[in-house]
Amino acid sequence: MGGGSYSYNSAVSRSVDKGYATESVASSTGADMSRYKRKMIHDVFTQRQVHQEMRSVGIQVRESRDSEEHPNSLAIIIALDVTGSMGQVPHQLLAEGFPKLMDKIIQAGVRDPQVMFLAIGDHNYDTAPLQVGQFESSDELLEKWLTSMFLEGGGGGNAGESYPLAWYFAANHTSIDCWEKRKQKGILFTIGDEPPLMDFPREALQEIMGEGSQAGDEVARKLLERAQETYEVFHIHIHETPRGRQPDSMERWGALLDKGSLLTSQHHDDVADTIANKILEVQGKLDPLGPKQGRGVHKNADGEIEEDKKKPAGNDVEMM
């Protein structure tokens, strides 16, 4: 996986065409706002069970590879809490945040990002505690995986979610050229408003990954340490929900992650910018003045980054 390139303008135009975009994004394209109506979350994320291609059972490895098109791939994992009200985060990323995130990091010089989406639930209660996409570079395929998520909306009363499953998967089921060829770590984000669950019995992991897996009993700290061997690991804690504002959430995260790895977001609208800024910081490309926004970039036939030559479609965009 990982072929194709990312165009901000293509992503935004398609988002408007499908009714995903926020009204402000649609208006910026010149769309006829008297005809535009943004789709609600349940009309966008239509999976009512795990998408067959995102089932974790039986997955051996997800790969982020260099290619002629992407010679310096950077593996990025974005693991989203899809329990309770956290479904609003993937909805916002699709509507506005993710195209801006990709545009920002590519403009700043992260030439070959390859992103994989994971969806996280609760392994004690949910039918789908882990959903897995593929590492991709193109705007169309990244949209495909994001919209294929099953927003189960479950969780339980056990004061936590299974965020460490992202660490387990990264450590045991990914193979990334940025590390294997260049000793450059990938970047992994988990995002949500709950504390992490700490214990993962062998039986639970084998149910998630399949009986053929070699999983044993695991604890969160060991999973984190193994993931950190090949990834820079961060968690974005969202404060806006009642659960996110409870002190024990940050306390339990603080017991696992150091200050630089535990990030906070006051509102889910801020998540994309938080991710982008941390990627640029890790890559040594964070400009204090910030890159120009909304330009739209792509790779030309020579593999060079250049601006999109035309703006997103305006009044000729089909409205929903």
C-alpha positions in Angstrom: 0.0 0.0 0.0 1.0 3.7 0.0 0.7 4.5 -3.7 -0.7 7.7 -5.1 -0.4 11.3 -3.8 -2.4 13.6 -1.6 -4.0 16.7 -3.1 -5.7 19.1 -0.7 -7.9 20.5 -3.4 -9.0 17.1 -4.6 -9.9 16.0 -1.1 -11.9 19.2 -0.4 -13.7 19.1 -3.8 -14.8 15.5 -3.2 -15.8 16.3 0.4 -18.1 19.0 -0.8 -19.4 16.8 -3.6 -20.3 14.1 -1.1 -21.7 16.4 1.5 -19.0 15.7 4.1 -17.5 19.2 4.3 -18.4 21.8 6.9 -20.4 24.8 5.7 -17.3 27.0 6.0 -15.2 24.7 3.8 -18.0 24.4 1.2 -18.4 28.1 1.2 -14.7 28.6 0.6 -14.9 26.6 -2.6 -17.6 28.9 -4.1 -20.3 26.4 -3.7 -23.9 27.5 -3.8 -24.7 27.4 -0.1 -28.5 27.7 -0.7 -28.2 24.1 -2.1 -25.5 22.7 0.2 -26.4 20.6 3.2 -23.8 18.8 5.3 -24.5 15.2 6.0 -25.0 14.1 9.6 -22.6 11.7 11.2 -24.8 8.6 10.8 -25.2 9.4 7.1 -21.5 9.5 6.6 -20.3 6.6 8.7 -22.8 4.0 7.5 -21.1 0.8 8.8 -23.4 -1.0 11.2 -20.8 -3.7 11.8 -17.0 -4.0 11.2 -16.1 -3.5 7.6 -14.7 -6.7 6.2 -11.4 -5.1 5.2 -10.9 -3.5 8.6 -11.3 -6.7 10.7 -8.3 -7.3 12.9 -8.6 -11.1 12.9 -6.0 -12.7 10.8 -3.9 -9.7 10.0 -0.2 -10.5 9.9 1.3 -7.2 8.9 0.5 -3.7 7.6 3.4 -2.2 5.6 4.6 1.3 4.9 7.1 1.0 2.1 9.4 3.3 0.1 8.8 3.5 -3.6 10.0 5.4 -6.6 7.0 7.7 -6.1 7.6 7.9 -2.3 11.3 7.4 -1.6 11.2 8.7 2.0 8.0 7.2 3.4 7.1 8.2 6.9 4.7 5.9 8.7 2.0 7.7 10.7 -0.7 5.8 12.7 -3.8 7.7 13.9 -5.9 5.6 16.3 -9.3 7.1 17.0 -11.6 6.3 20.0 -15.0 5.4 18.4 -16.8 4.9 21.7 -19.5 7.2 23.0 -19.3 10.7 21.8 -15.8 10.3 20.3 -17.3 9.5 16.9 -17.3 13.3 16.4 -13.5 13.2 16.0 -13.4 11.1 12.8 -16.4 13.1 11.5 -14.6 16.4 12.0 -11.4 15.0 10.5 -13.3 14.0 7.4 -15.2 17.3 7.2 -12.3 19.6 7.5 -9.4 18.6 9.7 -7.6 15.9 7.9 -7.1 17.7 4.5 -5.7 20.7 6.4 -3.4 18.4 8.4 -2.0 16.7 5.3 -1.7 20.0 3.4 0.2 21.6 6.4 2.8 18.8 6.8 3.4 18.4 3.1 3.9 22.1 2.6 6.3 22.1 5.5 8.5 19.4 3.8 7.1 16.1 5.0 7.2 14.8 1.5 6.0 11.2 1.8 3.6 10.7 4.7 1.8 7.3 4.7 -1.1 7.3 7.2 -3.0 4.3 8.7 -6.2 4.8 10.6 -7.1 2.5 13.5 -10.4 2.6 15.4 -10.3 1.8 19.1 -13.0 0.5 21.4 -13.1 -1.5 24.7 -11.9 -5.1 24.6 -14.0 -5.9 27.6 -17.3 -4.8 26.2 -17.2 -4.1 22.4 -17.6 -6.3 19.4 -15.0 -4.3 17.6 -12.3 -3.1 20.0 -9.7 -2.8 17.1 -10.3 -1.9 13.5 -7.4 -1.6 11.1 -6.9 0.3 7.8 -3.8 0.3 5.6 -0.9 2.8 5.2 -1.9 5.1 2.4 -0.7 8.2 0.7 -3.6 9.2 -1.6 -6.5 11.4 -0.6 -9.0 9.0 -2.1 -7.8 5.9 -0.2 -7.3 7.7 3.1 -10.9 8.9 2.8 -12.0 5.3 2.0 -10.5 3.9 5.2 -11.7 6.8 7.4 -15.3 6.4 6.2 -15.2 2.6 6.5 -14.9 2.8 10.3 -17.7 1.3 12.3 -18.5 3.9 15.0 -19.7 1.3 17.5 -20.3 3.9 20.2 -19.9 1.3 23.0 -17.4 1.2 25.8 -18.3 0.2 29.3 -18.3 1.2 32.9 -14.7 0.1 33.5 -13.2 3.6 33.5 -11.1 3.3 30.4 -10.7 2.3 26.7 -8.3 0.0 25.0 -6.0 2.6 23.5 -2.9 0.3 24.1 -4.2 -2.0 21.4 -2.8 0.6 19.0 0.6 0.0 20.6 0.2 -3.7 20.5 -0.6 -3.6 16.8 2.2 -1.2 15.9 4.8 -3.2 17.8 3.7 -6.6 16.5 1.9 -6.2 13.2 3.6 -3.3 11.2 6.7 -3.2 9.1 7.9 0.3 8.1 10.7 1.3 5.9 11.3 4.6 7.6 12.6 2.6 10.6 14.0 -0.5 8.8 15.9 1.4 6.2 16.7 4.7 7.9 16.3 4.2 11.6 13.7 7.0 11.5 10.8 6.2 13.8 7.2 6.3 12.7 4.7 8.4 14.6 1.7 7.1 16.4 -1.2 9.0 17.9 -4.0 7.7 20.0 -6.9 10.1 20.6 -9.8 10.1 23.1 -11.3 11.3 26.3 -10.8 8.2 28.6 -7.9 6.8 30.6 -6.1 3.7 29.1 -7.1 0.2 30.2 -4.0 -1.4 31.7 -4.4 -5.2 31.3 -4.9 -7.3 28.2 -5.3 -11.0 28.8 -4.1 -13.5 26.2 -7.6 -14.7 25.5 -8.8 -11.2 24.7 -5.9 -10.5 22.3 -6.3 -13.8 20.6 -10.0 -13.1 20.0 -9.0 -9.7 18.5 -6.2 -11.0 16.3 -7.2 -14.6 15.8 -6.3 -17.9 17.4 -3.2 -18.2 15.3 -1.6 -15.2 16.9 1.2 -15.6 19.3 -0.3 -13.1 21.8 0.2 -13.6 25.5 -0.9 -11.7 28.6 0.1 -8.1 28.2 0.1 -4.9 30.3 -0.1 -1.4 28.9 3.4 -0.3 30.0 5.1 -3.2 28.2 3.1 -2.6 25.1 4.1 1.1 25.1 7.8 0.3 25.5 7.7 -2.1 22.6 5.8 0.4 20.4 8.3 3.1 21.3 11.2 1.0 19.9 10.0 1.9 16.4 7.5 4.8 16.8 7.3 8.1 18.5 4.2 7.6 20.6 1.7 10.3 21.6 -1.7 10.5 23.1 -4.1 13.4 22.6 -6.5 13.7 25.5 -9.7 15.6 24.7 -11.0 17.7 27.6 -14.4 18.9 26.2 -16.4 15.9 27.4 -17.4 15.3 31.1 -15.3 12.2 31.2 -12.3 14.0 29.7 -12.5 16.6 32.4 -12.2 14.1 35.3 -8.8 14.3 36.9 -8.2 10.5 37.0 -8.0 10.5 33.2 -4.9 12.6 33.0 -3.4 11.0 36.1 -3.5 7.6 34.5 -2.1 8.8 31.3 0.6 10.7 33.1 1.7 7.5 34.8 2.5 6.1 31.4 3.6 8.9 29.1 6.1 11.7 29.8 5.0 15.4 29.5 6.1 15.7 25.9 4.1 12.7 24.8 0.8 13.5 26.5 -0.9 16.2 24.6 -4.2 17.9 25.4 -7.0 19.3 23.2 -9.7 21.4 24.6 -12.1 20.6 21.7 -12.2 17.9 19.1 -11.9 20.6 16.4 -8.3 21.1 17.5 -7.2 17.5 17.0 -6.0 17.8 13.4 -3.8 20.8 14.1 -2.4 19.2 17.2 -1.4 16.2 15.1 0.1 18.3 12.4 2.2 20.4 14.7 3.6 17.4 16.6 4.5 15.7 13.3 6.4 18.8 12.2 8.1 19.1 15.6 9.3 15.5 15.5 10.5 16.0 11.9 12.3 19.3 12.8 10.1 21.3 10.4 7.8 23.3 12.8 7.9 26.9 11.6 6.8 29.2 14.4 5.1 31.4 11.8 3.3 28.4 10.3 3.0 27.5 6.6 0.5 29.1 4.3 -2.9 27.5 4.7 -5.2 26.0 2.2 -2.8 26.1 -0.7 -3.2 22.5 -1.9 -0.2 20.6 -3.0 0.7 17.4 -5.0 3.7 15.7 -6.5 4.4 16.3 -10.2 5.7 13.7 -12.7 9.2 14.3 -11.5 8.3 13.6 -7.9 8.6 17.3 -6.8 6.1 19.0 -4.5 4.2 21.8 -6.3 1.0 23.8 -5.7 -2.3 22.6 -7.2 -2.9 24.9 -10.2 -6.6 25.2 -9.8 -8.8 25.9 -6.9 -11.4 23.4 -5.6 -14.5 23.2 -7.8 -17.0 25.9 -7.0 -20.5 26.2 -8.4 -20.0 23.2 -10.7 -19.7 20.9 -7.7 -22.7 18.6 -7.4 -24.6 19.4 -4.2 -26.0 16.8 -1.9 
